[in-house]
Amino acid sequence: MARAKTEDRDPAELRSAPDPAILEAKGLNSVQVSERLQLRLANVQPRTTSRSIAEILRTHLMTLFNLIIGVCALIIVLLGRWLDLLFAIAAVGNVVIGLVQEYSAKRKLDGIALLHQDRIRVLRDGMIIQIHREQVVLDDVVELRRGDQVPADGVVLSSNDMDLDESMLTGEAVPVAKRRGDPALSGTAVIAGSGRVVVTAVGERAHAVKLTTAAKKYLKINSEIRRALERIAFWLSIILIPVTALVFNGQMLANGGWRAAWATGEWREALVTAVASVTAMVPQGLALMTTIAFAVAAVKLARHQVLIQEQPAVEILARVDVVCLDKTGTLTDGTIVFHGSTSLDAAGLPFEGIRNTDPQPVHSTHAIEPWQQVLAHFGHDEAANPTAAALTVPFTVRPAHRPAYSVQFSSVRRWSAVTFGHHADSLAGHWVLGAPEILKHAQVSSDVDVQQLLRHTDGIAAQGLRTLLLAHAPVRGPLDEATTIPLRRGQALPPELKPVALVTFKENVRRDAGTTLEYFREQQVGLKVISGDNPKTVAAVAREVGLEFDGDGIDASTLSSDTEVLRSAMATHQVFGRVTPEQKAAMVEALQANGHVVAMTGDGINDALAVKKADLGIAMGSGAPATKAVSRMVLLDGKFSRLPSVLEEGRKVIANTERLANLFLAKTAYAILLGLFFAVAFWHFPFLPRQFSTADFIMLGMPAFVLAVMPSAQRYRRGFLRRSALFAIPPAVAIVTSLIVVSAFGRRFGDTAAEIQTASFICLTLVGLWVLITALRPMTGPRVTLIGAMYLVLGLVLLTPISQQYHLFALPTAELLAVTFVASLFGCGLVELGHRGYTAMVEKSSATNASPATPASAR
């Protein structure tokens, strides 16, 4: 569907509003849908998988560096020095390449995102159909189930105990019960029950889109690389203006002073050389190469079924030092299988062990006990969660009796319920299915030994099995609104609750989970398993995939809500069970408060809040739409084993960006120092713009394109901008010192300006290539090839007649040439000494100021 704005036409232009009764029964018809599409009243929303075309253009065109280059180019054009526009051509080439690369990446990522977009169920022409989110139109009737995200603002038409999580909008993690007529805002998610909503606002009119648009004006992903680039641009914007003025003044004085330069026209040469100095100071390719690195990484990962919803997320995983894992859907494949069941005696204890390990399907409810019929009902409920749905395997037939009402499962309260009226005979009463721990907060029959039952279920959980308890309470009096409202709203369990049966389930552990976790341990990344299941079950599964830790998992229900207590628990323990959605988010924040960069994986609606809070939220492709919507990365095929490749891509981006920053900042530093020296010394600047541009291409321009995508396994270290600044100082001093020696010798012995410029070009490129060599270490085959290619290009530039003519080269005298090579050798030596000192300092700093240590329990 065409991506058009939804604000172009007003809903008032609709010929007629749909009849409410018909709308509720049959939804919109095809004519009404077509009319709304023509009026652009569809749910078109900004995509987050890539930037818009306008944003791409603005990013590559509207920059401070491009403005400086543009002004310099205009000066050169006005002076008629067309051959000195090489720097501008290079800048335009950089912009074009960046635009093409990012637009190509955008098309690929948007296509993949659309292909894997969750479908929305809508009622049209009396039938439920599935459509893309952007095909939802005004007045559509949307069917919602547990785990769905509300696609557009609307009003509830019907509710089957539907609870919405509005924390994404309000920040309050309290389930909100929705009844007919209540508002349902886009961005909220169904955490219990089901219902239908009629759409009242779509696209950019929707509440969540307005909030998101406003938030994006102030909030950015926590990208160290982008913060560093912004700081570089800020400081250069302050430095460039005074330095430019000094350079121009120095060149005017070098040409006989202001009055003489204006009189003789030498001011033109002064202006050209000032332009050469200024353009050399601008690291115009750094931001471009970083953007290309992000885009290429995102496209490469998309081919491996990893959808990056925000490109800097690749960088963040490389910085992550703690990964929080949800058990279900991450360590396990999300498939929940019925394991067995057993009835309980009057004291709440099993008559025998769990049986039916290999259950035979029951095709008739007449052949089974009442409690088994109730389990069949829970399994066949349309709103059943994956655990309850697994009951359909042994109990294939739904009971004939229909319940008076039901309470859908919620991960907050950890139980669901169904009530059968007196007419249902043996099924009559309140039936509750949930975690055995709910008995701690219930009014239980006096003859039930709750503690002994819980010890028994703990033993089952230690085998890695998920255990649910089925309990029954009698109905006292009529089933009217007044007597049942606390239960119906999920506020309280019925009194006189009596355990009836235990049901166990098992999950399939992912085959790749163990090797993936072992990889993270080798990379010194801490691991935390956070689950809503029984801590013993979680601990058993964690050990099955190879995690090593002391004791059993921590029961999060016993943890204090105090921030310091939680920070201490997260620092010393690794496996947590019975964690509520709010606690998951609080645990992520506690780890962040301890100085960690946190990734959170999850697939269920109960993971959404924590996924959003994490530095890097990772959702499974088969997960709840609401969870995927707030994540920064989606594993489309749900394979946890994809994460190591993402980590490697992130490390490559960071390592290569640091190498690029080293080179670009070294170039900027020597250009500033060179300009300042020649300005205060009143010497002629030793380069024409075209010569500086070619030297820049050899030392940096061409290598940068290769560096941006070159493989690298270097681990992340904090403070890359500081390291890049330290790296830049020795090469800058070495290059400027060597060039001063060459210029001083040439001036002393009367060499021509062209000879000094040629010698300076040779010196600059030779020392500059040695800087490139130090930045590329450790050397590999491709890197050696790159260096060799650049030396070959240098030789062609110096020896080819057409190049000599274009660059206005003149063969230096033998004496000047000898001094040039000696100065170059001296400069390379200074670069090497400086690099060794820099390396030793960085290693010492890394040892004393490392990122927060990975907890011992995480290894």
Buried (B, 14 or more C-beta within 10 A) or exposed (E): EEEEEBEEBEBEEBEEEBEEEEBBEBBBBEEBBEBBBEBBBBBBBBBBBBBEEEEBBEBBEEBBBBEBBBEBBEBBEEBEBEEBBBBBEBBBEBBEBBBEBBBEBBEBBBEBBBEBBBEBBBBBEEEEBEBBBBBBBBBBBBBBBBBBBBBBBBBBBBBBBBBBBBBBBEEEBEBBBBEEEBBBBBBBBBBBBBBBBBBBBBBBBBBBBBBBEEEEEEEEBBBBBBEBBEEBBEEBEEEBEEBBEBBBBBBBBBBBEEEEBBEEEBBBBBBBBBBBBBBBBBBBBBBBBBBBBBBBBBBBBBEBBBBBBBBBBBBBBBBBBBBBBBBBBBBBBBEBEBBBBBBBEEEBBBEEEBEBEEBEEBEEBEEBBBBBBBBBBBBBBEBBBBBBBBBBBBBBBBBEBEBBBBBBBBBBBBBBBBBBBEEBEEBBBBBBBBBBBBBEEBEBBEEBBBEEBBEBBBEBBBBBBBBBBBBBBEBEEEBEEEBBEEBBBBEEBBBBBBBBBBBBBBBEBBEBBBBBBEBBBEBBBBBBBBBBBBBBBBBBBBBBBEBEBEEBBBBBBEBEEEEEEBBBBBBEBBBBBBBBBBBBBBBBBBBBEBEBBBBBBBBBBBBBBBBBBBBBBBBBBBBBBBBBBBBBBBBBBBBBBBBBBBBBBBBBBBBBBBBBBBBBBBBBBBBBBBBBBBBEBBBBBBBBBBBBBBBBBBBBBBBBBBBBBBEBEBBBBBBBBEBBBBBBBBBBBBBBBBBBBBBBBBBEEEBEBBBBBBBBBBBBBBBBBBBBBBBBEEEEEEBEEBBEBBEEBBEEBBEEEEEBEBBBBBEBBEEBBEBBBBBBBBBBEBBBEBBEEBEEEBEEBBEEEEBBEBBEBBB
